[in-house]
Amino acid sequence: MNSAGFTSWEGVEAYFTFAQSPGMIQFWFWLMVVLCIIPILSAIKHENKVERDYRNKR
């Protein structure tokens, strides 16, 4: 399985799949931002609901 675009590590400083495509870098960046924010918002919503339910039972 030699899927890399180079044959030796000599002279290879950095190898980026999307280095020539800033649009793809931005796409993946924003996708990761959204995927990190969704669980946080979901947890906040859940915690607020649990607290509201707890206060109503007392």
PDB file with SEQRES, HELIX, SHEET and CRYST1 records, atoms N, CA, C and O in Angstrom:
SEQRES   1 A   58  MET ASN SER ALA GLY PHE THR SER TRP GLU GLY VAL GLU          
SEQRES   2 A   58  ALA TYR PHE THR PHE ALA GLN SER PRO GLY MET ILE GLN          
SEQRES   3 A   58  PHE TRP PHE TRP LEU MET VAL VAL LEU CYS ILE ILE PRO          
SEQRES   4 A   58  ILE LEU SER ALA ILE LYS HIS GLU ASN LYS VAL GLU ARG          
SEQRES   5 A   58  ASP TYR ARG ASN LYS ARG                                      
HELIX    1 AA1 PRO A   22  LYS A   57  1                                  36    
CRYST1    1.000    1.000    1.000  90.00  90.00  90.00 P 1           1          
ATOM      1  N   MET A   1       0.835  -1.192   0.000  1.00  0.00           N  
ATOM      2  CA  MET A   1       0.000   0.000   0.000  1.00  0.00           C  
ATOM      3  C   MET A   1       0.873   1.246   0.000  1.00  0.00           C  
ATOM      4  O   MET A   1       1.172   1.792   1.062  1.00  0.00           O  
ATOM      5  N   ASN A   2       1.274   1.688  -1.144  1.00  0.00           N  
ATOM      6  CA  ASN A   2       2.073   2.891  -1.265  1.00  0.00           C  
ATOM      7  C   ASN A   2       1.210   3.953  -1.940  1.00  0.00           C  
ATOM      8  O   ASN A   2       1.266   4.131  -3.156  1.00  0.00           O  
ATOM      9  N   SER A   3       0.415   4.650  -1.142  1.00  0.00           N  
ATOM     10  CA  SER A   3      -0.502   5.633  -1.708  1.00  0.00           C  
ATOM     11  C   SER A   3       0.037   7.059  -1.637  1.00  0.00           C  
ATOM     12  O   SER A   3      -0.632   7.986  -2.092  1.00  0.00           O  
ATOM     13  N   ALA A   4       1.217   7.251  -1.084  1.00  0.00           N  
ATOM     14  CA  ALA A   4       1.795   8.590  -0.968  1.00  0.00           C  
ATOM     15  C   ALA A   4       2.305   9.050  -2.335  1.00  0.00           C  
ATOM     16  O   ALA A   4       2.630   8.238  -3.202  1.00  0.00           O  
ATOM     17  N   GLY A   5       2.364  10.362  -2.503  1.00  0.00           N  
ATOM     18  CA  GLY A   5       2.832  10.918  -3.759  1.00  0.00           C  
ATOM     19  C   GLY A   5       4.334  11.110  -3.817  1.00  0.00           C  
ATOM     20  O   GLY A   5       4.826  11.799  -4.711  1.00  0.00           O  
ATOM     21  N   PHE A   6       5.067  10.529  -2.904  1.00  0.00           N  
ATOM     22  CA  PHE A   6       6.522  10.624  -2.893  1.00  0.00           C  
ATOM     23  C   PHE A   6       7.093   9.249  -2.595  1.00  0.00           C  
ATOM     24  O   PHE A   6       6.403   8.381  -2.061  1.00  0.00           O  
ATOM     25  N   THR A   7       8.363   9.056  -2.945  1.00  0.00           N  
ATOM     26  CA  THR A   7       8.970   7.727  -2.776  1.00  0.00           C  
ATOM     27  C   THR A   7       9.954   7.650  -1.624  1.00  0.00           C  
ATOM     28  O   THR A   7      10.282   6.550  -1.179  1.00  0.00           O  
ATOM     29  N   SER A   8      10.446   8.800  -1.118  1.00  0.00           N  
ATOM     30  CA  SER A   8      11.329   8.776   0.043  1.00  0.00           C  
ATOM     31  C   SER A   8      11.041  10.013   0.891  1.00  0.00           C  
ATOM     32  O   SER A   8      10.466  10.991   0.414  1.00  0.00           O  
ATOM     33  N   TRP A   9      11.449   9.950   2.145  1.00  0.00           N  
ATOM     34  CA  TRP A   9      11.213  11.067   3.060  1.00  0.00           C  
ATOM     35  C   TRP A   9      12.246  12.174   2.897  1.00  0.00           C  
ATOM     36  O   TRP A   9      12.098  13.244   3.486  1.00  0.00           O  
ATOM     37  N   GLU A  10      13.269  11.938   2.124  1.00  0.00           N  
ATOM     38  CA  GLU A  10      14.312  12.941   1.931  1.00  0.00           C  
ATOM     39  C   GLU A  10      13.751  14.127   1.152  1.00  0.00           C  
ATOM     40  O   GLU A  10      13.234  13.965   0.047  1.00  0.00           O  
ATOM     41  N   GLY A  11      13.856  15.306   1.731  1.00  0.00           N  
ATOM     42  CA  GLY A  11      13.379  16.519   1.081  1.00  0.00           C  
ATOM     43  C   GLY A  11      11.889  16.795   1.274  1.00  0.00           C  
ATOM     44  O   GLY A  11      11.373  17.804   0.793  1.00  0.00           O  
ATOM     45  N   VAL A  12      11.211  15.910   1.967  1.00  0.00           N  
ATOM     46  CA  VAL A  12       9.782  16.118   2.220  1.00  0.00           C  
ATOM     47  C   VAL A  12       9.643  16.871   3.537  1.00  0.00           C  
ATOM     48  O   VAL A  12       9.881  16.316   4.609  1.00  0.00           O  
ATOM     49  N   GLU A  13       9.256  18.135   3.444  1.00  0.00           N  
ATOM     50  CA  GLU A  13       9.076  18.930   4.656  1.00  0.00           C  
ATOM     51  C   GLU A  13       7.649  18.847   5.155  1.00  0.00           C  
ATOM     52  O   GLU A  13       7.417  18.706   6.355  1.00  0.00           O  
ATOM     53  N   ALA A  14       6.697  18.933   4.252  1.00  0.00           N  
ATOM     54  CA  ALA A  14       5.284  18.840   4.623  1.00  0.00           C  
ATOM     55  C   ALA A  14       4.524  18.304   3.423  1.00  0.00           C  
ATOM     56  O   ALA A  14       4.831  18.634   2.278  1.00  0.00           O  
ATOM     57  N   TYR A  15       3.545  17.488   3.696  1.00  0.00           N  
ATOM     58  CA  TYR A  15       2.754  16.890   2.621  1.00  0.00           C  
ATOM     59  C   TYR A  15       1.283  17.086   2.973  1.00  0.00           C  
ATOM     60  O   TYR A  15       0.761  16.429   3.874  1.00  0.00           O  
ATOM     61  N   PHE A  16       0.625  17.983   2.264  1.00  0.00           N  
ATOM     62  CA  PHE A  16      -0.766  18.302   2.532  1.00  0.00           C  
ATOM     63  C   PHE A  16      -1.615  17.878   1.343  1.00  0.00           C  
ATOM     64  O   PHE A  16      -1.294  18.192   0.197  1.00  0.00           O  
ATOM     65  N   THR A  17      -2.695  17.167   1.621  1.00  0.00           N  
ATOM     66  CA  THR A  17      -3.567  16.680   0.563  1.00  0.00           C  
ATOM     67  C   THR A  17      -4.243  17.829  -0.173  1.00  0.00           C  
ATOM     68  O   THR A  17      -4.354  17.798  -1.398  1.00  0.00           O  
ATOM     69  N   PHE A  18      -4.698  18.847   0.565  1.00  0.00           N  
ATOM     70  CA  PHE A  18      -5.444  19.945  -0.045  1.00  0.00           C  
ATOM     71  C   PHE A  18      -4.629  21.231  -0.090  1.00  0.00           C  
ATOM     72  O   PHE A  18      -5.202  22.319  -0.031  1.00  0.00           O  
ATOM     73  N   ALA A  19      -3.311  21.133  -0.191  1.00  0.00           N  
ATOM     74  CA  ALA A  19      -2.463  22.318  -0.122  1.00  0.00           C  
ATOM     75  C   ALA A  19      -2.761  23.318  -1.227  1.00  0.00           C  
ATOM     76  O   ALA A  19      -2.637  24.523  -1.012  1.00  0.00           O  
ATOM     77  N   GLN A  20      -3.150  22.845  -2.399  1.00  0.00           N  
ATOM     78  CA  GLN A  20      -3.417  23.754  -3.511  1.00  0.00           C  
ATOM     79  C   GLN A  20      -4.887  24.154  -3.599  1.00  0.00           C  
ATOM     80  O   GLN A  20      -5.296  24.777  -4.579  1.00  0.00           O  
ATOM     81  N   SER A  21      -5.684  23.809  -2.597  1.00  0.00           N  
ATOM     82  CA  SER A  21      -7.110  24.086  -2.639  1.00  0.00           C  
ATOM     83  C   SER A  21      -7.565  24.751  -1.342  1.00  0.00           C  
ATOM     84  O   SER A  21      -8.025  24.062  -0.432  1.00  0.00           O  
ATOM     85  N   PRO A  22      -7.446  26.075  -1.241  1.00  0.00           N  
ATOM     86  CA  PRO A  22      -7.862  26.769  -0.018  1.00  0.00           C  
ATOM     87  C   PRO A  22      -9.346  26.575   0.286  1.00  0.00           C  
ATOM     88  O   PRO A  22      -9.750  26.597   1.449  1.00  0.00           O  
ATOM     89  N   GLY A  23     -10.157  26.385  -0.754  1.00  0.00           N  
ATOM     90  CA  GLY A  23     -11.583  26.163  -0.539  1.00  0.00           C  
ATOM     91  C   GLY A  23     -11.844  24.884   0.245  1.00  0.00           C  
ATOM     92  O   GLY A  23     -12.713  24.854   1.115  1.00  0.00           O  
ATOM     93  N   MET A  24     -11.098  23.832  -0.059  1.00  0.00           N  
ATOM     94  CA  MET A  24     -11.271  22.577   0.670  1.00  0.00           C  
ATOM     95  C   MET A  24     -10.766  22.694   2.107  1.00  0.00           C  
ATOM     96  O   MET A  24     -11.352  22.111   3.019  1.00  0.00           O  
ATOM     97  N   ILE A  25      -9.695  23.433   2.312  1.00  0.00           N  
ATOM     98  CA  ILE A  25      -9.196  23.643   3.672  1.00  0.00           C  
ATOM     99  C   ILE A  25     -10.246  24.375   4.485  1.00  0.00           C  
ATOM    100  O   ILE A  25     -10.505  24.008   5.631  1.00  0.00           O  
ATOM    101  N   GLN A  26     -10.858  25.411   3.908  1.00  0.00           N  
ATOM    102  CA  GLN A  26     -11.925  26.142   4.606  1.00  0.00           C  
ATOM    103  C   GLN A  26     -13.131  25.249   4.855  1.00  0.00           C  
ATOM    104  O   GLN A  26     -13.735  25.309   5.927  1.00  0.00           O  
ATOM    105  N   PHE A  27     -13.490  24.418   3.877  1.00  0.00           N  
ATOM    106  CA  PHE A  27     -14.616  23.502   4.046  1.00  0.00           C  
ATOM    107  C   PHE A  27     -14.390  22.585   5.240  1.00  0.00           C  
ATOM    108  O   PHE A  27     -15.265  22.458   6.096  1.00  0.00           O  
ATOM    109  N   TRP A  28     -13.226  21.943   5.308  1.00  0.00           N  
ATOM    110  CA  TRP A  28     -12.949  21.021   6.402  1.00  0.00           C  
ATOM    111  C   TRP A  28     -12.862  21.745   7.731  1.00  0.00           C  
ATOM    112  O   TRP A  28     -13.290  21.212   8.754  1.00  0.00           O  
ATOM    113  N   PHE A  29     -12.309  22.963   7.733  1.00  0.00           N  
ATOM    114  CA  PHE A  29     -12.233  23.748   8.958  1.00  0.00           C  
ATOM    115  C   PHE A  29     -13.630  24.023   9.500  1.00  0.00           C  
ATOM    116  O   PHE A  29     -13.907  23.766  10.671  1.00  0.00           O  
ATOM    117  N   TRP A  30     -14.513  24.550   8.644  1.00  0.00           N  
ATOM    118  CA  TRP A  30     -15.863  24.885   9.099  1.00  0.00           C  
ATOM    119  C   TRP A  30     -16.681  23.649   9.448  1.00  0.00           C  
ATOM    120  O   TRP A  30     -17.529  23.698  10.338  1.00  0.00           O  
ATOM    121  N   LEU A  31     -16.436  22.553   8.759  1.00  0.00           N  
ATOM    122  CA  LEU A  31     -17.108  21.308   9.114  1.00  0.00           C  
ATOM    123  C   LEU A  31     -16.711  20.877  10.531  1.00  0.00           C  
ATOM    124  O   LEU A  31     -17.570  20.478  11.318  1.00  0.00           O  
ATOM    125  N   MET A  32     -15.430  20.954  10.856  1.00  0.00           N  
ATOM    126  CA  MET A  32     -14.970  20.582  12.190  1.00  0.00           C  
ATOM    127  C   MET A  32     -15.498  21.544  13.254  1.00  0.00           C  
ATOM    128  O   MET A  32     -15.821  21.121  14.364  1.00  0.00           O  
ATOM    129  N   VAL A  33     -15.586  22.831  12.925  1.00  0.00           N  
ATOM    130  CA  VAL A  33     -16.158  23.797  13.869  1.00  0.00           C  
ATOM    131  C   VAL A  33     -17.599  23.423  14.185  1.00  0.00           C  
ATOM    132  O   VAL A  33     -17.992  23.383  15.350  1.00  0.00           O  
ATOM    133  N   VAL A  34     -18.384  23.148  13.151  1.00  0.00           N  
ATOM    134  CA  VAL A  34     -19.789  22.780  13.350  1.00  0.00           C  
ATOM    135  C   VAL A  34     -19.889  21.483  14.147  1.00  0.00           C  
ATOM    136  O   VAL A  34     -20.713  21.378  15.055  1.00  0.00           O  
ATOM    137  N   LEU A  35     -19.058  20.494  13.816  1.00  0.00           N  
ATOM    138  CA  LEU A  35     -19.114  19.217  14.521  1.00  0.00           C  
ATOM    139  C   LEU A  35     -18.672  19.323  15.980  1.00  0.00           C  
ATOM    140  O   LEU A  35     -19.033  18.476  16.798  1.00  0.00           O  
ATOM    141  N   CYS A  36     -17.903  20.344  16.308  1.00  0.00           N  
ATOM    142  CA  CYS A  36     -17.525  20.569  17.707  1.00  0.00           C  
ATOM    143  C   CYS A  36     -18.601  21.348  18.460  1.00  0.00           C  
ATOM    144  O   CYS A  36     -18.784  21.148  19.661  1.00  0.00           O  
ATOM    145  N   ILE A  37     -19.305  22.224  17.771  1.00  0.00           N  
ATOM    146  CA  ILE A  37     -20.318  23.065  18.413  1.00  0.00           C  
ATOM    147  C   ILE A  37     -21.618  22.295  18.665  1.00  0.00           C  
ATOM    148  O   ILE A  37     -22.274  22.524  19.681  1.00  0.00           O  
ATOM    149  N   ILE A  38     -21.995  21.401  17.773  1.00  0.00           N  
ATOM    150  CA  ILE A  38     -23.266  20.672  17.918  1.00  0.00           C  
ATOM    151  C   ILE A  38     -23.352  19.925  19.255  1.00  0.00           C  
ATOM    152  O   ILE A  38     -24.365  20.066  19.939  1.00  0.00           O  
ATOM    153  N   PRO A  39     -22.353  19.142  19.664  1.00  0.00           N  
ATOM    154  CA  PRO A  39     -22.474  18.463  20.966  1.00  0.00           C  
ATOM    155  C   PRO A  39     -22.530  19.434  22.143  1.00  0.00           C  
ATOM    156  O   PRO A  39     -23.203  19.164  23.138  1.00  0.00           O  
ATOM    157  N   ILE A  40     -21.835  20.550  22.037  1.00  0.00           N  
ATOM    158  CA  ILE A  40     -21.865  21.539  23.113  1.00  0.00           C  
ATOM    159  C   ILE A  40     -23.270  22.114  23.251  1.00  0.00           C  
ATOM    160  O   ILE A  40     -23.799  22.204  24.359  1.00  0.00           O  
ATOM    161  N   LEU A  41     -23.880  22.505  22.126  1.00  0.00           N  
ATOM    162  CA  LEU A  41     -25.235  23.046  22.167  1.00  0.00           C  
ATOM    163  C   LEU A  41     -26.230  21.994  22.640  1.00  0.00           C  
ATOM    164  O   LEU A  41     -27.155  22.309  23.388  1.00  0.00           O  
ATOM    165  N   SER A  42     -26.050  20.767  22.218  1.00  0.00           N  
ATOM    166  CA  SER A  42     -26.926  19.680  22.654  1.00  0.00           C  
ATOM    167  C   SER A  42     -26.813  19.460  24.162  1.00  0.00           C  
ATOM    168  O   SER A  42     -27.825  19.248  24.831  1.00  0.00           O  
ATOM    169  N   ALA A  43     -25.610  19.506  24.698  1.00  0.00           N  
ATOM    170  CA  ALA A  43     -25.405  19.334  26.139  1.00  0.00           C  
ATOM    171  C   ALA A  43     -26.039  20.479  26.918  1.00  0.00           C  
ATOM    172  O   ALA A  43     -26.655  20.247  27.958  1.00  0.00           O  
ATOM    173  N   ILE A  44     -25.898  21.709  26.433  1.00  0.00           N  
ATOM    174  CA  ILE A  44     -26.510  22.860  27.098  1.00  0.00           C  
ATOM    175  C   ILE A  44     -28.027  22.712  27.122  1.00  0.00           C  
ATOM    176  O   ILE A  44     -28.665  22.947  28.148  1.00  0.00           O  
ATOM    177  N   LYS A  45     -28.595  22.322  25.992  1.00  0.00           N  
ATOM    178  CA  LYS A  45     -30.046  22.127  25.915  1.00  0.00           C  
ATOM    179  C   LYS A  45     -30.497  21.047  26.897  1.00  0.00           C  
ATOM    180  O   LYS A  45     -31.487  21.225  27.607  1.00  0.00           O  
ATOM    181  N   HIS A  46     -29.782  19.944  26.938  1.00  0.00           N  
ATOM    182  CA  HIS A  46     -30.135  18.848  27.833  1.00  0.00           C  
ATOM    183  C   HIS A  46     -30.030  19.270  29.296  1.00  0.00           C  
ATOM    184  O   HIS A  46     -30.937  19.003  30.083  1.00  0.00           O  
ATOM    185  N   GLU A  47     -28.943  19.919  29.662  1.00  0.00           N  
ATOM    186  CA  GLU A  47     -28.748  20.340  31.049  1.00  0.00           C  
ATOM    187  C   GLU A  47     -29.819  21.338  31.481  1.00  0.00           C  
ATOM    188  O   GLU A  47     -30.313  21.271  32.607  1.00  0.00           O  
ATOM    189  N   ASN A  48     -30.175  22.253  30.601  1.00  0.00           N  
ATOM    190  CA  ASN A  48     -31.232  23.209  30.936  1.00  0.00           C  
ATOM    191  C   ASN A  48     -32.567  22.509  31.147  1.00  0.00           C  
ATOM    192  O   ASN A  48     -33.313  22.870  32.058  1.00  0.00           O  
ATOM    193  N   LYS A  49     -32.881  21.515  30.323  1.00  0.00           N  
ATOM    194  CA  LYS A  49     -34.137  20.769  30.461  1.00  0.00           C  
ATOM    195  C   LYS A  49     -34.153  19.991  31.770  1.00  0.00           C  
ATOM    196  O   LYS A  49     -35.161  19.999  32.478  1.00  0.00           O  
ATOM    197  N   VAL A  50     -33.046  19.315  32.106  1.00  0.00           N  
ATOM    198  CA  VAL A  50     -32.970  18.541  33.346  1.00  0.00           C  
ATOM    199  C   VAL A  50     -33.131  19.466  34.549  1.00  0.00           C  
ATOM    200  O   VAL A  50     -33.843  19.134  35.496  1.00  0.00           O  
ATOM    201  N   GLU A  51     -32.481  20.609  34.518  1.00  0.00           N  
ATOM    202  CA  GLU A  51     -32.591  21.555  35.640  1.00  0.00           C  
ATOM    203  C   GLU A  51     -34.020  22.075  35.768  1.00  0.00           C  
ATOM    204  O   GLU A  51     -34.544  22.192  36.876  1.00  0.00           O  
ATOM    205  N   ARG A  52     -34.646  22.385  34.641  1.00  0.00           N  
ATOM    206  CA  ARG A  52     -36.033  22.875  34.653  1.00  0.00           C  
ATOM    207  C   ARG A  52     -36.976  21.805  35.209  1.00  0.00           C  
ATOM    208  O   ARG A  52     -37.859  22.113  36.010  1.00  0.00           O  
ATOM    209  N   ASP A  53     -36.792  20.554  34.789  1.00  0.00           N  
ATOM    210  CA  ASP A  53     -37.620  19.458  35.285  1.00  0.00           C  
ATOM    211  C   ASP A  53     -37.406  19.251  36.791  1.00  0.00           C  
ATOM    212  O   ASP A  53     -38.357  19.005  37.533  1.00  0.00           O  
ATOM    213  N   TYR A  54     -36.165  19.352  37.225  1.00  0.00           N  
ATOM    214  CA  TYR A  54     -35.851  19.161  38.651  1.00  0.00           C  
ATOM    215  C   TYR A  54     -36.506  20.252  39.497  1.00  0.00           C  
ATOM    216  O   TYR A  54     -37.061  19.973  40.560  1.00  0.00           O  
ATOM    217  N   ARG A  55     -36.440  21.490  39.021  1.00  0.00           N  
ATOM    218  CA  ARG A  55     -37.032  22.592  39.787  1.00  0.00           C  
ATOM    219  C   ARG A  55     -38.549  22.500  39.853  1.00  0.00           C  
ATOM    220  O   ARG A  55     -39.154  22.905  40.846  1.00  0.00           O  
ATOM    221  N   ASN A  56     -39.169  21.968  38.798  1.00  0.00           N  
ATOM    222  CA  ASN A  56     -40.626  21.838  38.777  1.00  0.00           C  
ATOM    223  C   ASN A  56     -41.118  20.717  39.691  1.00  0.00           C  
ATOM    224  O   ASN A  56     -42.271  20.748  40.122  1.00  0.00           O  
ATOM    225  N   LYS A  57     -40.282  19.736  39.994  1.00  0.00           N  
ATOM    226  CA  LYS A  57     -40.684  18.619  40.857  1.00  0.00           C  
ATOM    227  C   LYS A  57     -40.604  18.968  42.328  1.00  0.00           C  
ATOM    228  O   LYS A  57     -41.206  18.275  43.149  1.00  0.00           O  
ATOM    229  N   ARG A  58     -39.885  20.014  42.691  1.00  0.00           N  
ATOM    230  CA  ARG A  58     -39.733  20.361  44.114  1.00  0.00           C  
ATOM    231  C   ARG A  58     -40.899  21.147  44.609  1.00  0.00           C  
ATOM    232  O   ARG A  58     -40.937  21.523  45.780  1.00  0.00           O  
TER     233      ARG A  58                                                      
END                                                                             
